[in-house]
Amino acid sequence: MRHPESEMMSFGYDPMLSEGSIKPPIFQTSTFVFKTAEEGKRFFEVAYGLREKDPAESMGLIYSRLNNPNLEILEDRLTLWENAEAGAVFESGMAAISTTLLELLPPGSVLIHSAPLYGGTDHFIHHVLPKYNIDSLSIIPGETPENVQKRLESKGWQDRVAAVYIETPANPTTELICIKNAKAIAQTFETEEAKVPLIVDNTYMGPVFSKPTHFGADIVLYSATKYIGGHSDVVAGAAVGNAELITRVKTLRTFLGNMGSPFNSWLLLRSLETLSVRMERQAQTAEVVADWLKAHPMVEHVHYLKYAAERSEREGRIHAEQYTSNGAMMAFLIKGGEKEAFQFLNGLKLVKLAVSLGSTESLAEHPATMTHADVSAEDKAAHGVTDNLVRISIGLEHPEDLIADMTKAFENVG
């Protein structure tokens, strides 16, 4: 088996089916012609689960809300990074998150989740899911399954758990959550009749530096807008993992209509070819910048995976086991408060003041008032999303130029 980096160039695509084009064309079409009415009948039987697909039978092309060559090739290639069974691509990261949670959480169920979470995810869990009578319980990093069970029993929720959802490293503090421990928590509430899937948001470090399915994750989610897309020119989401669960999620996707478009899928196929080299270079630069920030007199603390063991022995162990790199995401506490954070951000020139992450250009933002603006004040305080916290995503610029830009930005503080 070749390495994923090699397979990204050609896997799942036969040039001879497209006039010898070395790259997949954009199949910008809404519908596909059937050779016969009988063929159309067979395709729909499989698409709507009316019968099982024969082992030698390929999924027929019907309509681009159901499937499309660009979408299918992309989904196949995404599974290679973790050797996952199946994949699904969406029009945004939030579409991947919301579709997955809506499918796996029946009304009246309970979701166990880590914290902090990306602001959009936090809003969906705390403001949208309750409309469907779905409750949620936040777990403390390192909390044992036994303690989680006791807390659920105190609420009378122990028989309602339907899924466990974690984001690791946490956005924006890079706090680490043990995937194996989260899986153990999920298994605590499983019965012979009902499994409790573990869902992991792997946007910060995957799919190159972290492979959650190797540690027990059933579904791995991505904002493919970030590193997978990597060029700030596409919005997309993805899910990979257990084939049965992904099939359920894709079925709901069909009726919500939030599948990835042909053009966006084509853009992501282009980006996958350079994903590994981009992430490796970004991580190298990030380490230089993080070390510089750590020594800066105007910085109180730097959140970065290289320093995980300094936060706790537990995080040091998780870092060593779950990740092959320190990545390119960091956040730091500037001395002062919102005023000083804003002065620093307003002084940046090369680094762009914008949300999102994982792109070729470096980006900086203020989580407390931007990406996590809707998170409750109580949760912000509990999880370190403070007024003086600045989040930075390192791109492909030269580290010396990034440091020079930040040096001038610090001079703007006062």
N, C-alpha and C positions, 0 to 999 in steps of 0.2 A: 504493500500500500504506500503510495506516495504521500509526502507531507502536504498538509492543506495549502501551504503557500504555492506549491506547484499545481495542485488541482484547480486553484482559482482561475487558471488561465484557460481551461477548456472543459472541465467536468460538466456533464449533462448536456453538451451541445455538439451536434454533428454538422460541420460546415457544409457537407454535401447536401443537406436538406434545405440549405438557404443559399443556393447558387455559389457555393464555395466561399462565402463571406467568412473571414477568419474570426470575426466577432459576431455575436448574435445581433441581427437587425432589430429595430424597434417594431414590435408587432402592434402598431397603433390601429387596432380594430376592435369594434365592440362585439362582433359575433363571428362565428366560424361556420363554413359550409359543410354539411354532412354529405358523404358519398351516396348514401341511401337512407330512406326513412327507417329501415331496420337498424342501421348504425346509430342514428339519432336516438332511437328507443333504448339501445344498449347503453349509450353514454349517460342518458338521464337516469337509468336504473341504478347505475353505480354512483352517480353524483348525488342522488337523493337517498342512498342507502337501501334501495329496494332489493338489492342483491349484492353479494360479495363479489369483488373484482377477481376474475380468474388470474392465476399466478403469472401467466404469460401475456396478460392483457394490460395495455397501457391506458392511463386515464385519458379519455377522449376530450378534445377541445370543443367547448360548447359556446361559451359566452364569457367575456372578460371579467364579469363579476364573480364567476366561478373559477375560471382558470385562464391562463394566458402563457405563452411560451416564455416570455421574459420573467414573469412571476415564478413559474415552475423551476426554471434554471436557477434563479436566485435562491429559492427555498432549498433546493438540493445542495447548493454550494455552502449555504450557511450551516447545514447540519454537519459538514465535514470537520469544522473546527473542534467540535466536542464528540464526534462520532455519535451524534444524536439520531434518533429514529426518524424524526420528521420535523418539518419547519413550516412556519406561516409568516407572511409578510403583510404589513398593514400600512395605512397612509400616515400614521404618526406613532410615536412611542406611547402616547396616552391611549390611542386606539388599541394597541396591543395589550396594555394593562387593563383597560376597562372591559374589553371583550373577554379576556381570560377570566377576570374576576366575576363578571356577570354569568359566564357559563358554569364556573365551578362553585359558585356560592348561591344555593337556592334560597328563596325568601325564608326568613326565620332562622338562618344559620349564623355562625360566628366565624370571624376571620381573626387569626392571631397574626400580629405583624411586628416587625422591628421598628425602631425609631432612632434618629430622625429619618424621614423619608423625603424624597423630592416633593416640592410643594404641590404639584398637580396630583400626585398619588395621594398625598395627605388629604387634599380636598375631596377627592373621589371617595376615599374610605370614610371620612367623617361627615360629609355633607350629601353625597349621592346614595351610597349604599344604605344608610338609614331609611331612605324612602321605600326601600324594599324589605324593611324590617330585618336588616342585616346588622348585627352588632360587631364590635371589634375590641380586641384587647392588645395593648402594646406590651411587648416583652422587654425586659432589661437585658442588655448584653451580658452573656455568661450565665443567665438564669437557667436553673435546672428544670427538666421536664416535670419533676415532682412539685416544684414551687409553682410553676404555671398551672398545673392541675389544681392545686389548692386554691389559687386565686380564682380560677374558673368555677370551682365548686362553691366558693363563697358567693358567687353571683347566680348560681344555678344554671350555668352555661356549659357544663362539662359534656353534655350529650348533644350539643349543637355545633361543635367545631367542624367546619367543612374544608378549611385550607389554612396553610401557614405561608406568609409572604414576608420575605426579607430583602433588604437592599444592602449589599455589602461590596465595597466600602460605602458607608453611609454618605449621603449628599446633604450638607456640604462638608462635614467634619472629618471624613475618611475613617470614621470609627469602624472597626472590623467585627463582623458577626460570624460565628462558627457555623458553617453550613451543616456539618455533621450533627451538631447539637440541635440545630433547627429541625433537622430530619428526625431526630429522636423525639422532639416535642410533637411533631406531626404524628409519628407512629404511636404515641401515647394515647391518642384519641381515635385510632382506627378500630374498626370492627370487621368481622368477616363479611359483612354486607357492604360496608362503605370504607374506602380508602380516604386518607387525608393527604392530598398532594402538597408538596413543598414547591413554592414558586420563588425564584431568585431573580431580582433585577441585577444584571451583570454589566450595566452600561459603562461604569467607570473603568473597568479593567478587562472586559472581554471583547471579542472572544480569544484574543491572543494570550493574555497574561493570566487568565482565570477561566476554569472550565468546571462550573458548578455541578454538571451532571456526573462528574467523576466522584463527587462527594455526597451524592444522594438526591440532588434536585430533580424534580419531575418535569418542570417547565422552567426554562431560562428566558427572561425577557430582556429586550434591548430597545432603547431609543436609537434606532439605526441612523437617525439624523446625526448622531455624534461620531464616534470613531469609524463605524462601518461606512457611513457616508463620507465624513471627513473633510468636506470642502465647503461647508455652509451653503450648499446650493440645492439641498433636497431635505424634505421632512418625511420621515418614515419610521416604522417600528417593526419588530420581529419577535417571534417566539420559536424556540426549538425545544425538543425533548421527547417525552413518551408519545408514541404514535397514537395510542387510543385517545389520550387527552388532547393532543394537537388536532386530531380529527374532529373532536367535539368543538374545539375553539374555532376551527375553520368553518364548521357548519353554521355556527352562529354568525361568523364573519360574513358568510354568504348572504344572510338575511339582514344584517346591519349595513352591508354594502361598503365596508371600510377596508377593502383589500388594497394592496399596493397597485398603483397604475403601471401600465407598460413602460412609460418613460421613466418614472421614478425607479422601477425595477432595473431598467437598463443602466441608469446612473449608478445604482448601488453595485451592479455587476462590474462596472468600470472601477469603482473604488475598492472592491475586494482584492483586486490584483496588487494593490500597493499597501493594503492594510497593515501587514506585518512590519514592513520597513518603515512606514510612517510612525507606528506606535513605538517601535524600538528607538527611533531617533528622538521622538518627543520625550520619551522616558529618560534618555541620556541627558538631554538639555534640562529637563525638569530637576534632575538631581543637582546640577550645578546651581540652578536658580534657588532651589530650596535651601541648600547649604549657605548660600549668600544671605538669604532672608533670615535664616536662623541666627546669623551672627550680626544682623543689623541692629543698631541701638534703638530704633523706633518700633521694633517688633517684639511683642511679648511672647508669642508662641507660634509655632508652625505645625499645622496638621498635614502630615505627609507620611506615606507608608514606610519610608526608610526609618522613621523615628517611632514606629509602632511599639517596639519593645520598651521605649522610654515611657510610654503611657501606662503600660501594664505588661506583666509577664504573659498574661492570657493573650493579649493582642500580638505579642511577639511570636507566640506559638502558632497562632492562626496565620500570621503573615508568612511564616516559613513553610507552612503546609499548603495553603490555598493559592499562593501567588508566586509567579516566576519573575516578577519585576516590581518596582516601586510605582510604576505608572507615571502619568503626567498631570495628575490632578492634585491640587494642594489648596489650602486655605491658611490664612494667618491672622492673628490678632494684632492690630496696630495699636500702639499706645494712644489712649484717648477713647473716643466714642464715634457716633455717627458722623459728626462734623469732620473729624480727622480722616475717617475712612473715605468720605466723599471728596475731601481735598486731595487725597492720594489718587483716587479714581479719576478725578477731573484733570489731574496732571499727567496722566498717561497719554502717549501719542502712538508709539508703535503697538503696544498692547491695546486692543480695542475694548471699549466699555460696552459690553453686550452680554446677554445671557446666552445659554447653550455652552457646549464644550466639545472637545475632541477634534476640532477642526485644524486645518493647516496654519491658521493664524491664532495667536495667543489672545485669550479673552479674559476679562476680569469683570466681576459684578459684586453687588452687595446683597447677600442672601436675605438678610432680615427684612429688607424693604422691596426686594425684587422676586427672586424665585420662590422664596418662602414667606412672602408677605401675608398669605392667608393662613399660615400656621398660627395656632393660638399662642398668645404671649406666654402662657404657662409652659407649653411644650418647647417654645424657643428657649426659654430660660433653662429648662431641664436638660436640653440637649446641646447647649452651647452655641446656639445661633444668636449671637449677641450683636449689638450695634457696631462693635469695632471689628467684626469678622469680614474679611475680604476673601472671595474665592477666585482662584486663578486656574485657567486651563492653558497649559503650555503647548505652543504650536511648533512650527518648523523653522522659526527664525534662529539666528545665531545667538547662543547664550550671552555673549558679551554685549550684544545690542539690546537684548531684553534687560539685562542688568543696568545698562546705561539709561534706558528708558525709565526703569523703576527708581533709579537714583534721583533723577530729575523730579519724578512724581513725589518722592519723599521730601524733596526740597520745597515742594508746593504746600507742605503741611506746616501749619503754624498759626 
